[in-house]
């Protein structure tokens, strides 16, 4: 496929908003995380989220999401994420190309 026709992707890296985030979630924060997961599933259903997952070692915890979206659009979508809005996760975005 010619480069101008290739889909545009963005890699989203979410870092915890504090140390030991997963093991110290309050009941209110647990509800926010549920809304975060629902939000990402809705983006997946729209064909925007291609892949989402996280590391399993809480001392090096990161979530990675690959979005079929420009970096600007992906950043805007992540600004609406309930966990980001609540400060539970910090966002970085990177232009991304799928090679394999």
Buried (B, 14 or more C-beta within 10 A) or exposed (E): EEEEEEEBBBBBBBEBBEEEBEEEBEEEBEEBBEBBEEBBEEBBEEEBBBEBEBEEEBEEBBBEBBBBBBBEBBBEBBEEBBBBBBEBBEBEBEEBEEEE
